[in-house]
Amino acid sequence: MSSQIIEAAAPRAESGASLRRHRWRRVVMMLVAGDALAITLSFALAYGIRFILGFEIFRDDQIHGPFYGLLTATLVPSWVALYGLYGLYNPRRLFGGSQEYVQLFNASTLGLVLVIIATFLLPQLVIARAWLLLSWGCVIVFCFTWRFAARRIIYSLRRRGYLLQQVIILGANREGQAIGRQLMASPNTGSVIIGFIDDKAPSGSEVLPGVKVLGSVNHFEAVVTEYDVESVIIADTEMVRERLVAVYGAMETLRRLDVCLSPGLFELLTIGVEVREQGSIPLLALNTTRITGLHAFSKRALDICCALVLLTVLSPFLLLIALLVRLDSQGPAIYRRRVVGVGNQPFDALKFRTMRTDGDALLTPSQREELHTSGKLRDDPRVTPLGRFLRRSSIDELPQLVNILLGQMSLVGPRMLTGDELHHFGRWRHNLLTVRPGLTGLWQISGRSTLGYEERVRLDMHYIRNYSIWLDLYIIYRTFAVVFSGRGAF
């Protein structure tokens, strides 16, 4: 793994990830400023066409001018924020293919629709329909033109050795070599092929001119760290499932990586993917976080609003429960359960204590075995009388509303896992840790504590694959009926 390989493969590559990140931040700031200017000019031009060329300036311009000036000052930052939610300032999604323009159109159209909805909800807000439609059309034209020009600037910088991305390819087979050759022949993509990772080809052998095999899959994490790799393209269609999961396990440690799958790789991990064009090559990009963009924003907004309202309304009740727990048995009112969150990051999930502090001494050998196998005991001698009621009604989990406000949990999501439970979920644990654990979820409305690990995985994976805000609302609705019935809880 000599540094000479890097010099041969990327003579103009920038030194240091921090420098590249700094330059990308400047690019993003340039895009934000350009979009804001383009949107402002669009609104101004629409105003001129509607009210000046429309000869209405002589009648009520004194009313139109200040109103539309204030409206423009409000809509421009809102429109830019909407672009951000659509990923239009994420460098990984920009400057290649047509998807950027599609998202730009979708975001602009949604902005138009939201303004129209606002005019219906606020009768005092009267906006000329012609101005609104003209603004939308001008925004599309001006922003498309600006983004096209921005691409030309980025391409020019990449040809000069700036804003480059260090790439390794997993698989030195024909497909991997074809991808490497095409990326090397397309400097506009900004991809610098550092080398290949392959189990079959000998380390150090030259696969493409100036590009060598850097090691086997076992050396993947070391190669990424040593060469400061930013992007990985998995091209080996013969890679067995176990090896691919091992690679993704290493990516948990290296979360900065941009991971793409070659279109020939049909053995996909069951997490979120999106199609991206890079050097005219269609690639499937893996999302390190399963729920992104508008879905993530709406989910987080729902979490914060509901948690704040529930904590405010239930605070006297929660204080009463805490007092009763202290009176019921010795020990603290709140139990901190160490669990694993997004990205394998541990945190303390808060619960009302439902067990005796010396309860482990009451377990028989058979009960210990059952607890190790299923994670639950139907007749647990450690649980206090009050604790049984709190568990059956799920009141013991209400303090986790604080975890939701802290961003460690969500109202709806997979069931939280402890570090000791991870081995029960095998290769699926990487997928379960791509979203926040939930206060409730499909497991809660489908059996609660009666479910085994296999059934929990099936339900949680279904939730991850099929997430929508409507699914969250449906699960919350069903949770109330399940909790009041007390079925499946012990």
ZAVEX-428730 format. One record per residue (C-alpha): residue number from 1; x, y, z; residue in one letter. Coordinates in steps of 0.1 Angstrom, whole numbers, always signed. Each point is the difference from the previous one (the first is absolute). Last residue first. Example, Ala and Ser with C-alpha at 12.3 -4.5 7.8 and 13.67 -1.06 7.14 Angstrom:
% ZAVEX-428730
PT;2;+137;-11;+71;S;
PT;1;-14;-34;+7;A;
% end
This chain:
% ZAVEX-428730
PT;490;-459;-89;+303;F;
PT;489;-18;+17;-29;A;
PT;488;-16;-20;-28;G;
PT;487;-35;+15;+4;R;
PT;486;-5;+29;+24;G;
PT;485;-32;+11;-17;S;
PT;484;+7;+37;+6;F;
PT;483;+35;-4;-15;V;
PT;482;-12;-18;-31;V;
PT;481;-28;+26;-7;A;
PT;480;+24;+29;+5;F;
PT;479;+27;-16;-21;T;
PT;478;-23;-3;-31;R;
PT;477;-1;+38;-4;Y;
PT;476;+37;+4;+5;I;
PT;475;+6;-28;-26;I;
PT;474;-23;+17;-25;Y;
PT;473;+18;+34;+5;L;
PT;472;+34;-16;-6;D;
PT;471;-13;-18;-31;L;
PT;470;-13;+33;-13;W;
PT;469;+34;+16;+6;I;
PT;468;+14;-26;-24;S;
PT;467;+24;-29;+6;Y;
PT;466;-3;-32;-22;N;
PT;465;+35;-15;+2;R;
PT;464;+7;+10;+36;I;
PT;463;-35;-11;+12;Y;
PT;462;+3;-34;-18;H;
PT;461;+34;-4;+15;M;
PT;460;-14;+6;+35;D;
PT;459;-28;-25;-5;L;
PT;458;+22;-28;-13;R;
PT;457;+27;+7;+26;V;
PT;456;-26;-1;+28;R;
PT;455;-13;-33;-13;E;
PT;454;+35;-16;+1;E;
PT;453;+7;+14;+35;Y;
PT;452;-31;-15;+15;G;
PT;451;-33;+19;+4;L;
PT;450;-21;-5;+32;T;
PT;449;+13;+33;+15;S;
PT;448;-19;+22;-24;R;
PT;447;-23;-20;-22;G;
PT;446;-6;+19;-32;S;
PT;445;-7;+35;+11;I;
PT;444;+32;+5;+19;Q;
PT;443;+21;-19;-25;W;
PT;442;-12;+23;-27;L;
PT;441;+14;+29;+19;G;
PT;440;-2;+19;+33;T;
PT;439;+25;+20;+20;L;
PT;438;+22;-4;-30;G;
PT;437;+36;-8;-7;P;
PT;436;+17;+25;-23;R;
PT;435;+8;-11;-35;V;
PT;434;+31;-16;-17;T;
PT;433;+6;-23;+30;L;
PT;432;-26;-26;-12;L;
PT;431;+18;-3;-33;N;
PT;430;+33;-9;+16;H;
PT;429;-17;-24;+24;R;
PT;428;-13;-20;-30;W;
PT;427;+33;-18;-3;R;
PT;426;-6;-20;+31;G;
PT;425;-31;+11;+20;F;
PT;424;+6;-21;+31;H;
PT;423;+36;+13;+3;H;
PT;422;-13;+35;+7;L;
PT;421;-18;-10;+32;E;
PT;420;+30;+5;+23;D;
PT;419;+5;+36;-12;G;
PT;418;-36;+8;+8;T;
PT;417;-25;+5;-27;L;
PT;416;-29;+25;-3;M;
PT;415;-30;-11;-19;R;
PT;414;-1;+13;-35;P;
PT;413;-16;+34;-6;G;
PT;412;-29;+23;+10;V;
PT;411;+1;+28;+26;L;
PT;410;+37;+4;-8;S;
PT;409;+31;-5;+21;M;
PT;408;+34;+16;+7;Q;
PT;407;-10;+35;-13;G;
PT;406;+1;+16;+35;L;
PT;405;-38;+7;-2;L;
PT;404;-6;-37;-7;I;
PT;403;+22;-10;+30;N;
PT;402;-22;+23;+21;V;
PT;401;-31;-18;-13;L;
PT;400;+18;-31;+13;Q;
PT;399;-15;+9;+34;P;
PT;398;-33;-15;-12;L;
PT;397;+14;-36;-2;E;
PT;396;-12;-11;+34;D;
PT;395;-35;+10;-10;I;
PT;394;-1;-29;-24;S;
PT;393;-34;-11;+15;S;
PT;392;+11;-35;+7;R;
PT;391;+34;+12;+10;R;
PT;390;-12;+26;+25;L;
PT;389;-25;-25;+15;F;
PT;388;+27;-26;+4;R;
PT;387;+24;+25;+14;G;
PT;386;-25;+10;+28;L;
PT;385;+1;-36;+12;P;
PT;384;+38;-1;-3;T;
PT;383;+18;-19;-28;V;
PT;382;+30;-22;+10;R;
PT;381;-21;-32;+2;P;
PT;380;-5;+1;-38;D;
PT;379;-29;-21;-11;D;
PT;378;+0;+4;-38;R;
PT;377;+37;+5;-1;L;
PT;376;+16;+20;-29;K;
PT;375;+33;+1;-20;G;
PT;374;-10;-31;-18;S;
PT;373;+30;-23;+4;T;
PT;372;+20;+17;+28;H;
PT;371;-32;+6;+20;L;
PT;370;-11;-36;-5;E;
PT;369;+34;-12;+12;E;
PT;368;-1;+23;+31;R;
PT;367;-35;-13;+7;Q;
PT;366;+12;-36;-1;S;
PT;365;+28;+8;+24;P;
PT;364;-24;+16;+25;T;
PT;363;-2;+38;+3;L;
PT;362;-5;+17;+34;L;
PT;361;+36;+12;+3;A;
PT;360;-5;+21;-31;D;
PT;359;-27;+20;+18;G;
PT;358;+22;+19;+24;D;
PT;357;-10;+35;-14;T;
PT;356;-36;-12;-2;R;
PT;355;-16;+4;-34;M;
PT;354;-23;+25;-17;T;
PT;353;+22;+31;+0;R;
PT;352;-16;+28;-21;F;
PT;351;+19;+0;-33;K;
PT;350;+27;+21;-16;L;
PT;349;+20;-13;-29;A;
PT;348;+37;+6;+7;D;
PT;347;+21;+4;-32;F;
PT;346;+23;-22;-22;P;
PT;345;+10;+10;-36;Q;
PT;344;-2;-30;-24;N;
PT;343;-7;+24;-29;G;
PT;342;-34;+9;+13;V;
PT;341;-7;-12;+36;G;
PT;340;+13;-28;+22;V;
PT;339;-14;-5;+35;V;
PT;338;+10;+6;+36;R;
PT;337;-31;+0;+22;R;
PT;336;-2;+28;+25;R;
PT;335;-26;-7;+26;Y;
PT;334;-19;+30;+15;I;
PT;333;-17;-1;+34;A;
PT;332;+32;-9;+18;P;
PT;331;+1;-29;+25;G;
PT;330;-20;-16;+28;Q;
PT;329;-34;-12;-8;S;
PT;328;-36;+13;-4;D;
PT;327;+5;+34;+15;L;
PT;326;+27;+10;-25;R;
PT;325;-22;-13;-29;V;
PT;324;-30;+19;+14;L;
PT;323;+19;+33;+0;L;
PT;322;+12;-5;-36;A;
PT;321;-36;-8;-10;I;
PT;320;-12;+32;+16;L;
PT;319;+27;+21;-18;L;
PT;318;-10;-16;-33;L;
PT;317;-37;+9;+6;F;
PT;316;+9;+36;+7;P;
PT;315;+22;+1;-31;S;
PT;314;-26;-16;-23;L;
PT;313;-12;+31;-19;V;
PT;312;+34;+16;-4;T;
PT;311;+18;-33;-7;L;
PT;310;-27;-10;-25;L;
PT;309;+1;+34;-19;V;
PT;308;+38;+1;-2;L;
PT;307;+3;-36;-11;A;
PT;306;-27;+4;-27;C;
PT;305;+15;+31;-15;C;
PT;304;+36;-13;+1;I;
PT;303;-8;-34;-15;D;
PT;302;-23;+13;-27;L;
PT;301;+27;+26;-10;A;
PT;300;+26;-28;-1;R;
PT;299;-22;-22;-22;K;
PT;298;-8;+30;-23;S;
PT;297;+36;+9;-4;F;
PT;296;+12;-36;-5;A;
PT;295;-26;-7;-27;H;
PT;294;+7;+34;-17;L;
PT;293;+37;-11;-4;G;
PT;292;+11;-33;+14;T;
PT;291;-12;-32;+17;I;
PT;290;+24;-28;-4;R;
PT;289;+31;+17;+13;T;
PT;288;+33;-12;-15;T;
PT;287;-18;+2;-34;N;
PT;286;+14;-24;-25;L;
PT;285;+6;+13;-35;A;
PT;284;-11;-21;-30;L;
PT;283;+21;+9;-30;L;
PT;282;-9;+9;-36;P;
PT;281;+32;+8;-19;I;
PT;280;+0;+32;-21;S;
PT;279;+31;+11;+19;G;
PT;278;-19;-3;+32;Q;
PT;277;-38;-3;-2;E;
PT;276;-19;-7;+32;R;
PT;275;-28;-24;+8;V;
PT;274;-11;+0;+36;E;
PT;273;+3;-27;+27;V;
PT;272;-16;-4;+34;G;
PT;271;+9;-31;+19;I;
PT;270;-5;-37;-8;T;
PT;269;+35;-8;-11;L;
PT;268;+0;-8;-37;L;
PT;267;+10;-33;-16;E;
PT;266;-6;+12;-35;F;
PT;265;+34;+15;-7;L;
PT;264;+1;+7;-37;G;
PT;263;-12;+36;+5;P;
PT;262;+32;+7;+20;S;
PT;261;-7;+8;+36;L;
PT;260;+9;+34;+15;C;
PT;259;+13;+9;+34;V;
PT;258;+10;+36;+10;D;
PT;257;+22;-5;+31;L;
PT;256;-2;+25;+29;R;
PT;255;-14;-27;+22;R;
PT;254;+33;-19;+3;L;
PT;253;-7;-20;+31;T;
PT;252;-34;-11;-14;E;
PT;251;+18;-6;-33;M;
PT;250;+18;-30;+15;A;
PT;249;-34;-17;+5;G;
PT;248;-7;+8;-36;Y;
PT;247;+30;-19;-11;V;
PT;246;-9;-30;+22;A;
PT;245;-35;+1;-16;V;
PT;244;+16;-3;-34;L;
PT;243;+22;-29;+11;R;
PT;242;-30;-20;+14;E;
PT;241;-21;+6;-31;R;
PT;240;+25;-14;-24;V;
PT;239;+19;+22;-23;M;
PT;238;-6;-12;-35;E;
PT;237;-14;+33;-13;T;
PT;236;+32;+17;+10;D;
PT;235;-6;+37;-8;A;
PT;234;-3;+17;+34;I;
PT;233;+9;+36;-5;I;
PT;232;+15;+17;+30;V;
PT;231;+2;+38;+6;S;
PT;230;+20;+22;+23;E;
PT;229;+33;-18;+4;V;
PT;228;+26;+16;+23;D;
PT;227;+27;-23;-14;Y;
PT;226;+10;-16;+33;E;
PT;225;-35;-1;+15;T;
PT;224;-17;-15;-30;V;
PT;223;+28;-25;-5;V;
PT;222;-2;-10;+37;A;
PT;221;-37;-5;-1;E;
PT;220;+1;-21;-32;F;
PT;219;+30;-22;+10;H;
PT;218;-21;-31;+6;N;
PT;217;-17;+7;-34;V;
PT;216;+34;-7;-16;S;
PT;215;+28;+24;-7;G;
PT;214;+10;+31;-19;L;
PT;213;-4;-13;-36;V;
PT;212;+16;+25;-23;K;
PT;211;-8;+31;-20;V;
PT;210;+28;+17;-21;G;
PT;209;-14;-15;-33;P;
PT;208;-28;-23;+10;L;
PT;207;+2;-33;+19;V;
PT;206;+36;+3;+12;E;
PT;205;+9;-28;+25;S;
PT;204;+9;+13;+35;G;
PT;203;-21;-25;+19;S;
PT;202;-7;-31;-20;P;
PT;201;-34;-2;-17;A;
PT;200;-25;-24;+16;K;
PT;199;-12;+18;+32;D;
PT;198;-3;+34;-17;D;
PT;197;+2;+36;+11;I;
PT;196;+9;+24;-28;F;
PT;195;+19;+33;-1;G;
PT;194;+0;+37;+5;I;
PT;193;-24;+8;-28;I;
PT;192;-4;+38;+0;V;
PT;191;-36;+10;-7;S;
PT;190;-6;+36;-8;G;
PT;189;-29;-10;-23;T;
PT;188;+11;+26;-26;N;
PT;187;+32;-19;-5;P;
PT;186;-18;-27;-19;S;
PT;185;+26;-24;-15;A;
PT;184;+11;-11;+35;M;
PT;183;-37;-7;+9;L;
PT;182;-5;-21;-32;Q;
PT;181;+32;-20;+6;R;
PT;180;-9;-7;+37;G;
PT;179;-35;-11;-9;I;
PT;178;+13;-23;-26;A;
PT;177;+26;-14;+24;Q;
PT;176;-26;-7;+26;G;
PT;175;-23;-17;-25;E;
PT;174;+28;-21;-13;R;
PT;173;+11;-12;+34;N;
PT;172;+22;+21;+23;A;
PT;171;-27;+0;+27;G;
PT;170;-6;+26;+27;L;
PT;169;+9;+33;-17;I;
PT;168;+17;+28;+19;I;
PT;167;-8;+37;-4;V;
PT;166;+16;+32;+12;Q;
PT;165;-22;+29;-10;Q;
PT;164;+13;+32;-17;L;
PT;163;-12;+35;+7;L;
PT;162;+31;+15;-16;Y;
PT;161;+25;-15;-25;G;
PT;160;-3;+24;-29;R;
PT;159;-24;-22;-19;R;
PT;158;-21;+0;+32;R;
PT;157;-1;+38;+1;L;
PT;156;-13;+2;-36;S;
PT;155;-26;-27;+7;Y;
PT;154;-12;+20;+31;I;
PT;153;-3;+32;-20;I;
PT;152;-19;-17;-28;R;
PT;151;-23;-16;+26;R;
PT;150;-7;+35;+15;A;
PT;149;-11;+12;-35;A;
PT;148;-25;-28;-2;F;
PT;147;-12;+7;+35;R;
PT;146;-5;+37;-9;W;
PT;145;-19;-8;-31;T;
PT;144;-22;-25;+18;F;
PT;143;-5;+26;+28;C;
PT;142;-10;+27;-25;F;
PT;141;-24;-22;-21;V;
PT;140;-17;-17;+29;I;
PT;139;-2;+31;+21;V;
PT;138;-14;+19;-30;C;
PT;137;-28;-25;-5;G;
PT;136;-9;+0;+37;W;
PT;135;+0;+38;+2;S;
PT;134;-22;+2;-31;L;
PT;133;-25;-24;+17;L;
PT;132;-1;+21;+31;L;
PT;131;-2;+33;-17;W;
PT;130;-29;-13;-22;A;
PT;129;-18;-12;+31;R;
PT;128;+2;+34;+17;A;
PT;127;+5;-6;+37;I;
PT;126;-27;+8;+26;V;
PT;125;+9;-10;+36;L;
PT;124;-30;+11;+20;Q;
PT;123;-17;-33;-8;P;
PT;122;+28;-19;+19;L;
PT;121;-5;-37;-4;L;
PT;120;-7;+2;-38;F;
PT;119;+29;+24;-6;T;
PT;118;+22;-23;+20;A;
PT;117;-9;-29;-22;I;
PT;116;+10;+19;-31;I;
PT;115;+34;+9;+17;V;
PT;114;+5;-37;+8;L;
PT;113;-7;-10;-35;V;
PT;112;+25;+24;-15;L;
PT;111;+27;-12;+24;G;
PT;110;-8;-35;-9;L;
PT;109;+5;+9;-37;T;
PT;108;+34;+15;+8;S;
PT;107;+11;-31;+20;A;
PT;106;-11;-23;-28;N;
PT;105;+17;+20;-27;F;
PT;104;+32;+2;+19;L;
PT;103;-2;-37;+8;Q;
PT;102;-3;-8;-37;V;
PT;101;+29;+23;-8;Y;
PT;100;+23;-17;+25;E;
PT;99;-11;-34;-13;Q;
PT;98;+12;+8;-35;S;
PT;97;+35;-15;+2;G;
PT;96;+29;+14;+19;G;
PT;95;+8;+33;+18;F;
PT;94;-19;-7;+32;L;
PT;93;-11;-29;+22;R;
PT;92;+31;-6;+20;R;
PT;91;+6;+37;+4;P;
PT;90;-33;+3;+20;N;
PT;89;-13;+35;-6;Y;
PT;88;-30;-11;-21;L;
PT;87;-9;-27;+24;G;
PT;86;-37;+5;-2;Y;
PT;85;-1;+15;+35;L;
PT;84;+26;+25;-11;G;
PT;83;-21;+11;-29;Y;
PT;82;-28;+6;+24;L;
PT;81;+22;+21;+21;A;
PT;80;+9;+21;-31;V;
PT;79;-38;+4;-7;W;
PT;78;-6;+12;+36;S;
PT;77;+29;+24;-2;P;
PT;76;-14;+15;-32;V;
PT;75;-37;-1;+11;L;
PT;74;+1;+25;+29;T;
PT;73;+20;+28;-17;A;
PT;72;-21;-6;-31;T;
PT;71;-32;+5;+19;L;
PT;70;+13;+31;+16;L;
PT;69;+8;+15;-34;G;
PT;68;-33;-13;-13;Y;
PT;67;-19;+20;+26;F;
PT;66;+22;+31;-2;P;
PT;65;-5;+3;-38;G;
PT;64;-36;-12;-4;H;
PT;63;-17;+26;+21;I;
PT;62;+17;+31;-14;Q;
PT;61;-2;-17;-34;D;
PT;60;-38;+2;+1;D;
PT;59;-13;+16;-32;R;
PT;58;+29;+13;-21;F;
PT;57;+21;-32;+6;I;
PT;56;-28;-21;-15;E;
PT;55;+13;+4;-35;F;
PT;54;+6;-38;-5;G;
PT;53;+35;+9;-10;L;
PT;52;+5;+16;+34;I;
PT;51;-22;-23;+22;F;
PT;50;+4;-35;-13;R;
PT;49;+32;+2;-20;I;
PT;48;+18;+21;+25;G;
PT;47;-11;-21;+30;Y;
PT;46;+10;-31;-18;A;
PT;45;+34;+15;-7;L;
PT;44;+4;+9;+37;A;
PT;43;-11;-35;+11;F;
PT;42;+25;-16;-23;S;
PT;41;+28;+24;+9;L;
PT;40;-5;-10;+37;T;
PT;39;+0;-37;-9;I;
PT;38;+32;+3;-20;A;
PT;37;+17;+20;+28;L;
PT;36;-10;-25;+26;A;
PT;35;+12;-29;-22;D;
PT;34;+33;+17;-7;G;
PT;33;+6;+7;+37;A;
PT;32;-9;-36;+10;V;
PT;31;+22;-14;-28;L;
PT;30;+30;+21;+10;M;
PT;29;-5;-10;+36;M;
PT;28;+0;-37;-11;V;
PT;27;+32;+6;-20;V;
PT;26;+17;+17;+30;R;
PT;25;-10;-30;+22;R;
PT;24;+15;-22;-27;W;
PT;23;+33;+19;+3;R;
PT;22;+1;-5;+38;H;
PT;21;-8;-37;-4;R;
PT;20;+28;-4;-24;R;
PT;19;+25;+18;+23;L;
PT;18;-12;-22;+29;S;
PT;17;+5;-32;-20;A;
PT;16;+37;+7;-5;G;
PT;15;+21;+6;-31;S;
PT;14;-18;+9;-32;E;
PT;13;+3;-24;-29;A;
PT;12;+21;+12;-30;R;
PT;11;+22;-30;-4;P;
PT;10;-28;-25;+8;A;
PT;9;+8;-35;-11;A;
PT;8;+38;+2;-1;A;
PT;7;+3;+21;+31;E;
PT;6;-24;-22;+18;I;
PT;5;+19;-31;-10;I;
PT;4;+32;+16;+12;Q;
PT;3;-15;+2;+35;S;
PT;2;+9;-37;+2;S;
PT;1;-25;-26;+11;M;
% end
